[in-house]
């Protein structure tokens, strides 16, 4: 099991690193919000221990951005037991909450319990700019207005939005959305993407979905040039 600890207080960070390693976890420790978010997105951790008050990005912002892309369980640490902090933390998608100072045994018990819950759910709401997708409800809105998509279009857009910023080849898209190989005819993907762009009102040259020549497609927000 691999854990990422995001904690800026050197003493606490050190104590967590040593203690959790003794419990048999592989532990990486970073001390600011930007590094925390970067590693949480770039690497596969089974759980994050995230301090709320951090330099750079604070824990809330790390959590909010993480939840756009990943459902890794997060145990939030905070210095004070403020109801507002707790509610905000849980609303942003923290899985559990621990107030400092805490007993190490309590921390380990919480971590074990989160890890026992099994593979995390995927993020349920994905946002790219004013596009907002509620995945379980199969509802897409653009600036609050409902956009109707076919089941296939929804799946295609879900894939692109979940993998925001990542270039997906036509072959990858074909196998993930159609569950088939279109080695000979990836034109199917081009046609579907073109239709999807029309549905969501993506202008040319594109605000959300972009063609990467010779490679495939990427979803990311680009403001049109004035
Ligand atoms: Ca702190």
py3Dmol code that shows the C-alpha trace and the ligand (Angstrom):
import py3Dmol

protein = """\
ATOM      1  CA  UNK A   1       0.000   0.000   0.000  1.00  0.00           C
ATOM      2  CA  UNK A   2       1.366   3.391  -1.013  1.00  0.00           C
ATOM      3  CA  UNK A   3       0.524   6.499   0.959  1.00  0.00           C
ATOM      4  CA  UNK A   4       1.211  10.122   0.192  1.00  0.00           C
ATOM      5  CA  UNK A   5       1.515  12.451   3.157  1.00  0.00           C
ATOM      6  CA  UNK A   6       1.132  16.174   2.435  1.00  0.00           C
ATOM      7  CA  UNK A   7       2.263  17.987   5.570  1.00  0.00           C
ATOM      8  CA  UNK A   8       4.351  21.139   5.900  1.00  0.00           C
ATOM      9  CA  UNK A   9       5.239  20.865   9.557  1.00  0.00           C
ATOM     10  CA  UNK A  10       8.633  19.067   9.546  1.00  0.00           C
ATOM     11  CA  UNK A  11       8.195  17.379  12.930  1.00  0.00           C
ATOM     12  CA  UNK A  12       4.749  16.005  12.144  1.00  0.00           C
ATOM     13  CA  UNK A  13       5.841  14.977   8.639  1.00  0.00           C
ATOM     14  CA  UNK A  14       8.820  13.114  10.032  1.00  0.00           C
ATOM     15  CA  UNK A  15       6.769  11.421  12.691  1.00  0.00           C
ATOM     16  CA  UNK A  16       4.170  10.315  10.144  1.00  0.00           C
ATOM     17  CA  UNK A  17       6.798   9.036   7.722  1.00  0.00           C
ATOM     18  CA  UNK A  18       8.535   6.927  10.352  1.00  0.00           C
ATOM     19  CA  UNK A  19       5.411   5.667  12.041  1.00  0.00           C
ATOM     20  CA  UNK A  20       3.599   4.699   8.862  1.00  0.00           C
ATOM     21  CA  UNK A  21       6.677   2.982   7.434  1.00  0.00           C
ATOM     22  CA  UNK A  22       6.908   0.938  10.610  1.00  0.00           C
ATOM     23  CA  UNK A  23       3.321  -0.128   9.947  1.00  0.00           C
ATOM     24  CA  UNK A  24       4.458  -1.498   6.591  1.00  0.00           C
ATOM     25  CA  UNK A  25       3.237   1.253   4.255  1.00  0.00           C
ATOM     26  CA  UNK A  26       5.293   2.738   1.462  1.00  0.00           C
ATOM     27  CA  UNK A  27       5.248   6.434   2.329  1.00  0.00           C
ATOM     28  CA  UNK A  28       6.133   9.538   0.343  1.00  0.00           C
ATOM     29  CA  UNK A  29       6.044  12.908   2.054  1.00  0.00           C
ATOM     30  CA  UNK A  30       5.776  16.335   0.449  1.00  0.00           C
ATOM     31  CA  UNK A  31       5.486  19.653   2.235  1.00  0.00           C
ATOM     32  CA  UNK A  32       3.389  21.945   0.050  1.00  0.00           C
ATOM     33  CA  UNK A  33       0.079  21.880  -1.757  1.00  0.00           C
ATOM     34  CA  UNK A  34       1.395  22.124  -5.319  1.00  0.00           C
ATOM     35  CA  UNK A  35       3.700  19.140  -4.894  1.00  0.00           C
ATOM     36  CA  UNK A  36       0.949  17.250  -3.110  1.00  0.00           C
ATOM     37  CA  UNK A  37      -1.488  17.743  -5.970  1.00  0.00           C
ATOM     38  CA  UNK A  38       1.168  16.985  -8.569  1.00  0.00           C
ATOM     39  CA  UNK A  39       2.180  13.673  -6.999  1.00  0.00           C
ATOM     40  CA  UNK A  40      -1.369  12.666  -6.172  1.00  0.00           C
ATOM     41  CA  UNK A  41      -2.296  13.086  -9.855  1.00  0.00           C
ATOM     42  CA  UNK A  42       0.887  11.723 -11.423  1.00  0.00           C
ATOM     43  CA  UNK A  43       1.369   8.671  -9.270  1.00  0.00           C
ATOM     44  CA  UNK A  44      -0.910   5.914  -8.020  1.00  0.00           C
ATOM     45  CA  UNK A  45      -1.446   6.184  -4.296  1.00  0.00           C
ATOM     46  CA  UNK A  46      -3.864   4.092  -2.284  1.00  0.00           C
ATOM     47  CA  UNK A  47      -4.499   6.953   0.125  1.00  0.00           C
ATOM     48  CA  UNK A  48      -3.580  10.552   0.879  1.00  0.00           C
ATOM     49  CA  UNK A  49      -3.043  12.039   4.297  1.00  0.00           C
ATOM     50  CA  UNK A  50      -3.630  15.718   3.605  1.00  0.00           C
ATOM     51  CA  UNK A  51      -3.009  18.604   5.969  1.00  0.00           C
ATOM     52  CA  UNK A  52      -5.534  21.420   5.608  1.00  0.00           C
ATOM     53  CA  UNK A  53      -3.217  24.384   6.186  1.00  0.00           C
ATOM     54  CA  UNK A  54      -0.457  24.213   3.595  1.00  0.00           C
ATOM     55  CA  UNK A  55       1.754  26.694   1.801  1.00  0.00           C
ATOM     56  CA  UNK A  56       1.089  27.172  -1.900  1.00  0.00           C
ATOM     57  CA  UNK A  57      -2.292  25.535  -2.387  1.00  0.00           C
ATOM     58  CA  UNK A  58      -4.155  24.849   0.812  1.00  0.00           C
ATOM     59  CA  UNK A  59      -5.566  21.411   1.539  1.00  0.00           C
ATOM     60  CA  UNK A  60      -9.071  22.390   0.442  1.00  0.00           C
ATOM     61  CA  UNK A  61      -7.878  23.472  -2.975  1.00  0.00           C
ATOM     62  CA  UNK A  62      -5.700  20.373  -3.373  1.00  0.00           C
ATOM     63  CA  UNK A  63      -8.721  18.244  -2.580  1.00  0.00           C
ATOM     64  CA  UNK A  64     -11.012  20.126  -4.924  1.00  0.00           C
ATOM     65  CA  UNK A  65      -8.613  19.812  -7.852  1.00  0.00           C
ATOM     66  CA  UNK A  66      -7.772  16.207  -7.035  1.00  0.00           C
ATOM     67  CA  UNK A  67     -11.452  15.262  -7.062  1.00  0.00           C
ATOM     68  CA  UNK A  68     -11.824  16.540 -10.625  1.00  0.00           C
ATOM     69  CA  UNK A  69      -9.524  13.762 -11.721  1.00  0.00           C
ATOM     70  CA  UNK A  70      -9.168  11.119  -9.044  1.00  0.00           C
ATOM     71  CA  UNK A  71     -11.080   9.342  -6.330  1.00  0.00           C
ATOM     72  CA  UNK A  72      -8.094   8.387  -4.161  1.00  0.00           C
ATOM     73  CA  UNK A  73      -9.248   8.190  -0.508  1.00  0.00           C
ATOM     74  CA  UNK A  74      -8.248  11.289   1.443  1.00  0.00           C
ATOM     75  CA  UNK A  75      -7.828  11.605   5.193  1.00  0.00           C
ATOM     76  CA  UNK A  76      -7.806  15.284   6.070  1.00  0.00           C
ATOM     77  CA  UNK A  77      -5.782  16.641   8.999  1.00  0.00           C
ATOM     78  CA  UNK A  78      -6.628  19.911  10.631  1.00  0.00           C
ATOM     79  CA  UNK A  79      -5.320  21.898  13.533  1.00  0.00           C
ATOM     80  CA  UNK A  80      -8.701  22.829  14.919  1.00  0.00           C
ATOM     81  CA  UNK A  81     -12.041  21.193  15.111  1.00  0.00           C
ATOM     82  CA  UNK A  82     -14.081  23.766  13.335  1.00  0.00           C
ATOM     83  CA  UNK A  83     -17.429  22.517  12.131  1.00  0.00           C
ATOM     84  CA  UNK A  84     -17.089  24.689   9.046  1.00  0.00           C
ATOM     85  CA  UNK A  85     -13.738  23.133   8.123  1.00  0.00           C
ATOM     86  CA  UNK A  86     -15.121  19.674   8.604  1.00  0.00           C
ATOM     87  CA  UNK A  87     -18.227  20.274   6.551  1.00  0.00           C
ATOM     88  CA  UNK A  88     -16.245  21.922   3.772  1.00  0.00           C
ATOM     89  CA  UNK A  89     -13.696  19.137   3.772  1.00  0.00           C
ATOM     90  CA  UNK A  90     -16.329  16.451   3.486  1.00  0.00           C
ATOM     91  CA  UNK A  91     -18.250  18.389   0.836  1.00  0.00           C
ATOM     92  CA  UNK A  92     -15.110  18.655  -1.237  1.00  0.00           C
ATOM     93  CA  UNK A  93     -14.734  14.912  -1.099  1.00  0.00           C
ATOM     94  CA  UNK A  94     -12.536  14.084   1.885  1.00  0.00           C
ATOM     95  CA  UNK A  95     -13.285  10.575   3.098  1.00  0.00           C
ATOM     96  CA  UNK A  96     -12.406  11.145   6.732  1.00  0.00           C
ATOM     97  CA  UNK A  97     -11.189  13.812   9.067  1.00  0.00           C
ATOM     98  CA  UNK A  98      -8.794  13.939  12.018  1.00  0.00           C
ATOM     99  CA  UNK A  99      -8.100  16.832  14.363  1.00  0.00           C
ATOM    100  CA  UNK A 100      -4.559  17.607  15.533  1.00  0.00           C
ATOM    101  CA  UNK A 101      -3.115  16.655  17.910  1.00  0.00           C
ATOM    102  CA  UNK A 102      -4.173  13.059  17.362  1.00  0.00           C
ATOM    103  CA  UNK A 103      -2.963   9.747  18.718  1.00  0.00           C
ATOM    104  CA  UNK A 104      -0.954   7.831  16.158  1.00  0.00           C
ATOM    105  CA  UNK A 105      -3.016   4.696  16.851  1.00  0.00           C
ATOM    106  CA  UNK A 106      -6.142   6.645  15.905  1.00  0.00           C
ATOM    107  CA  UNK A 107      -4.583   7.752  12.615  1.00  0.00           C
ATOM    108  CA  UNK A 108      -3.593   4.193  11.744  1.00  0.00           C
ATOM    109  CA  UNK A 109      -7.065   2.916  12.610  1.00  0.00           C
ATOM    110  CA  UNK A 110      -8.647   5.509  10.276  1.00  0.00           C
ATOM    111  CA  UNK A 111      -6.215   4.699   7.485  1.00  0.00           C
ATOM    112  CA  UNK A 112      -6.887   0.968   7.768  1.00  0.00           C
ATOM    113  CA  UNK A 113     -10.602   1.562   7.745  1.00  0.00           C
ATOM    114  CA  UNK A 114     -10.412   3.717   4.598  1.00  0.00           C
ATOM    115  CA  UNK A 115      -8.197   1.198   2.839  1.00  0.00           C
ATOM    116  CA  UNK A 116     -10.602  -1.607   3.746  1.00  0.00           C
ATOM    117  CA  UNK A 117     -13.459   0.138   1.957  1.00  0.00           C
ATOM    118  CA  UNK A 118     -11.966  -1.197  -1.235  1.00  0.00           C
ATOM    119  CA  UNK A 119     -11.333   0.454  -4.560  1.00  0.00           C
ATOM    120  CA  UNK A 120     -12.446   4.070  -4.517  1.00  0.00           C
ATOM    121  CA  UNK A 121     -15.434   5.325  -6.388  1.00  0.00           C
ATOM    122  CA  UNK A 122     -14.633   7.453  -9.366  1.00  0.00           C
ATOM    123  CA  UNK A 123     -15.300  11.145  -9.166  1.00  0.00           C
ATOM    124  CA  UNK A 124     -19.035  11.654  -9.627  1.00  0.00           C
ATOM    125  CA  UNK A 125     -19.070  15.206 -10.878  1.00  0.00           C
ATOM    126  CA  UNK A 126     -16.527  16.334 -13.440  1.00  0.00           C
ATOM    127  CA  UNK A 127     -16.152  19.931 -14.499  1.00  0.00           C
ATOM    128  CA  UNK A 128     -14.250  21.535 -17.340  1.00  0.00           C
ATOM    129  CA  UNK A 129     -14.968  25.252 -17.399  1.00  0.00           C
ATOM    130  CA  UNK A 130     -18.721  25.686 -17.643  1.00  0.00           C
ATOM    131  CA  UNK A 131     -19.265  22.070 -18.676  1.00  0.00           C
ATOM    132  CA  UNK A 132     -20.423  20.059 -15.691  1.00  0.00           C
ATOM    133  CA  UNK A 133     -21.073  16.347 -15.843  1.00  0.00           C
ATOM    134  CA  UNK A 134     -22.950  14.487 -13.144  1.00  0.00           C
ATOM    135  CA  UNK A 135     -21.904  10.962 -14.019  1.00  0.00           C
ATOM    136  CA  UNK A 136     -24.311   8.801 -11.977  1.00  0.00           C
ATOM    137  CA  UNK A 137     -27.287  10.958 -13.023  1.00  0.00           C
ATOM    138  CA  UNK A 138     -26.058  10.991 -16.670  1.00  0.00           C
ATOM    139  CA  UNK A 139     -26.651  14.716 -16.815  1.00  0.00           C
ATOM    140  CA  UNK A 140     -24.511  17.246 -18.637  1.00  0.00           C
ATOM    141  CA  UNK A 141     -24.979  20.976 -18.245  1.00  0.00           C
ATOM    142  CA  UNK A 142     -23.270  23.855 -19.928  1.00  0.00           C
ATOM    143  CA  UNK A 143     -23.406  27.039 -17.862  1.00  0.00           C
ATOM    144  CA  UNK A 144     -26.339  25.516 -15.979  1.00  0.00           C
ATOM    145  CA  UNK A 145     -28.300  24.604 -19.143  1.00  0.00           C
ATOM    146  CA  UNK A 146     -28.991  20.946 -19.752  1.00  0.00           C
ATOM    147  CA  UNK A 147     -27.324  19.477 -22.846  1.00  0.00           C
ATOM    148  CA  UNK A 148     -28.842  16.286 -24.216  1.00  0.00           C
ATOM    149  CA  UNK A 149     -26.470  13.584 -25.365  1.00  0.00           C
ATOM    150  CA  UNK A 150     -26.936  10.057 -26.608  1.00  0.00           C
ATOM    151  CA  UNK A 151     -25.547   7.302 -24.383  1.00  0.00           C
ATOM    152  CA  UNK A 152     -22.514   6.919 -26.638  1.00  0.00           C
ATOM    153  CA  UNK A 153     -21.853  10.653 -26.766  1.00  0.00           C
ATOM    154  CA  UNK A 154     -22.061  10.794 -22.996  1.00  0.00           C
ATOM    155  CA  UNK A 155     -19.537   7.981 -22.625  1.00  0.00           C
ATOM    156  CA  UNK A 156     -17.201   9.615 -25.110  1.00  0.00           C
ATOM    157  CA  UNK A 157     -17.368  12.971 -23.357  1.00  0.00           C
ATOM    158  CA  UNK A 158     -16.993  11.332 -19.938  1.00  0.00           C
ATOM    159  CA  UNK A 159     -13.783   9.687 -21.108  1.00  0.00           C
ATOM    160  CA  UNK A 160     -12.386  12.934 -22.487  1.00  0.00           C
ATOM    161  CA  UNK A 161     -13.357  14.927 -19.394  1.00  0.00           C
ATOM    162  CA  UNK A 162     -12.013  12.356 -16.927  1.00  0.00           C
ATOM    163  CA  UNK A 163      -8.690  12.326 -18.740  1.00  0.00           C
ATOM    164  CA  UNK A 164      -8.559  16.121 -18.993  1.00  0.00           C
ATOM    165  CA  UNK A 165      -5.263  17.391 -20.369  1.00  0.00           C
ATOM    166  CA  UNK A 166      -4.252  13.947 -21.635  1.00  0.00           C
ATOM    167  CA  UNK A 167      -4.001  13.273 -25.372  1.00  0.00           C
ATOM    168  CA  UNK A 168      -6.006  10.175 -26.277  1.00  0.00           C
ATOM    169  CA  UNK A 169      -5.335   8.423 -29.543  1.00  0.00           C
ATOM    170  CA  UNK A 170      -8.197   7.461 -31.844  1.00  0.00           C
ATOM    171  CA  UNK A 171      -7.393   3.814 -31.130  1.00  0.00           C
ATOM    172  CA  UNK A 172      -7.616   4.341 -27.359  1.00  0.00           C
ATOM    173  CA  UNK A 173     -10.903   6.197 -27.690  1.00  0.00           C
ATOM    174  CA  UNK A 174     -12.316   3.513 -29.978  1.00  0.00           C
ATOM    175  CA  UNK A 175     -11.410   0.701 -27.625  1.00  0.00           C
ATOM    176  CA  UNK A 176     -12.650   2.496 -24.501  1.00  0.00           C
ATOM    177  CA  UNK A 177     -15.883   3.920 -25.882  1.00  0.00           C
ATOM    178  CA  UNK A 178     -16.908   1.283 -28.428  1.00  0.00           C
ATOM    179  CA  UNK A 179     -15.076  -1.571 -26.744  1.00  0.00           C
ATOM    180  CA  UNK A 180     -13.770  -2.535 -30.162  1.00  0.00           C
ATOM    181  CA  UNK A 181     -10.685  -2.102 -32.252  1.00  0.00           C
ATOM    182  CA  UNK A 182     -11.001   0.199 -35.195  1.00  0.00           C
ATOM    183  CA  UNK A 183      -7.505  -0.284 -36.502  1.00  0.00           C
ATOM    184  CA  UNK A 184      -8.625   0.176 -40.052  1.00  0.00           C
ATOM    185  CA  UNK A 185     -11.286   2.799 -39.593  1.00  0.00           C
ATOM    186  CA  UNK A 186     -10.749   5.361 -36.851  1.00  0.00           C
ATOM    187  CA  UNK A 187     -12.897   7.684 -38.907  1.00  0.00           C
ATOM    188  CA  UNK A 188     -15.723   6.500 -36.646  1.00  0.00           C
ATOM    189  CA  UNK A 189     -14.046   8.389 -33.805  1.00  0.00           C
ATOM    190  CA  UNK A 190     -13.627  11.554 -35.871  1.00  0.00           C
ATOM    191  CA  UNK A 191     -17.278  11.526 -36.852  1.00  0.00           C
ATOM    192  CA  UNK A 192     -18.394  10.967 -33.253  1.00  0.00           C
ATOM    193  CA  UNK A 193     -16.143  13.720 -31.917  1.00  0.00           C
ATOM    194  CA  UNK A 194     -17.394  16.152 -34.541  1.00  0.00           C
ATOM    195  CA  UNK A 195     -20.998  15.395 -33.598  1.00  0.00           C
ATOM    196  CA  UNK A 196     -20.205  15.710 -29.900  1.00  0.00           C
ATOM    197  CA  UNK A 197     -18.639  19.113 -30.468  1.00  0.00           C
ATOM    198  CA  UNK A 198     -21.775  20.271 -32.195  1.00  0.00           C
ATOM    199  CA  UNK A 199     -23.935  18.985 -29.351  1.00  0.00           C
ATOM    200  CA  UNK A 200     -22.058  20.837 -26.670  1.00  0.00           C
ATOM    201  CA  UNK A 201     -21.704  23.927 -28.839  1.00  0.00           C
ATOM    202  CA  UNK A 202     -17.935  23.778 -28.996  1.00  0.00           C
ATOM    203  CA  UNK A 203     -16.889  26.477 -31.452  1.00  0.00           C
ATOM    204  CA  UNK A 204     -14.099  26.156 -33.988  1.00  0.00           C
ATOM    205  CA  UNK A 205     -11.151  26.157 -33.210  1.00  0.00           C
ATOM    206  CA  UNK A 206     -12.512  24.658 -30.023  1.00  0.00           C
ATOM    207  CA  UNK A 207     -12.946  25.525 -26.408  1.00  0.00           C
ATOM    208  CA  UNK A 208     -13.114  22.078 -24.796  1.00  0.00           C
ATOM    209  CA  UNK A 209     -12.160  19.399 -27.304  1.00  0.00           C
ATOM    210  CA  UNK A 210      -9.067  19.803 -29.435  1.00  0.00           C
ATOM    211  CA  UNK A 211      -7.552  17.802 -32.241  1.00  0.00           C
ATOM    212  CA  UNK A 212      -3.877  17.026 -31.773  1.00  0.00           C
ATOM    213  CA  UNK A 213      -2.527  16.427 -35.244  1.00  0.00           C
ATOM    214  CA  UNK A 214      -1.172  12.972 -35.840  1.00  0.00           C
ATOM    215  CA  UNK A 215      -2.065  11.929 -32.287  1.00  0.00           C
ATOM    216  CA  UNK A 216      -5.715  12.187 -31.375  1.00  0.00           C
ATOM    217  CA  UNK A 217      -7.848  14.352 -29.115  1.00  0.00           C
ATOM    218  CA  UNK A 218      -7.493  16.190 -25.859  1.00  0.00           C
ATOM    219  CA  UNK A 219     -10.079  17.815 -23.616  1.00  0.00           C
ATOM    220  CA  UNK A 220      -8.992  20.969 -21.873  1.00  0.00           C
ATOM    221  CA  UNK A 221     -10.367  24.444 -21.450  1.00  0.00           C
ATOM    222  CA  UNK A 222      -8.905  26.972 -23.859  1.00  0.00           C
ATOM    223  CA  UNK A 223     -10.302  30.437 -23.905  1.00  0.00           C
ATOM    224  CA  UNK A 224     -10.854  31.651 -27.444  1.00  0.00           C
ATOM    225  CA  UNK A 225      -8.515  34.441 -28.456  1.00  0.00           C
ATOM    226  CA  UNK A 226     -10.156  37.824 -28.448  1.00  0.00           C
TER     227      UNK A 226
END
"""
ligand_1 = """\
1
CA
Ca 0.072 22.823 8.140
"""
view = py3Dmol.view(width=600, height=400)
view.addModel(protein, "pdb")
view.setStyle({"model": 0}, {"cartoon": {"style": "trace"}})
view.addModel(ligand_1, "xyz")
view.setStyle({"model": 1}, {"stick": {}})
view.zoomTo()
view.show()
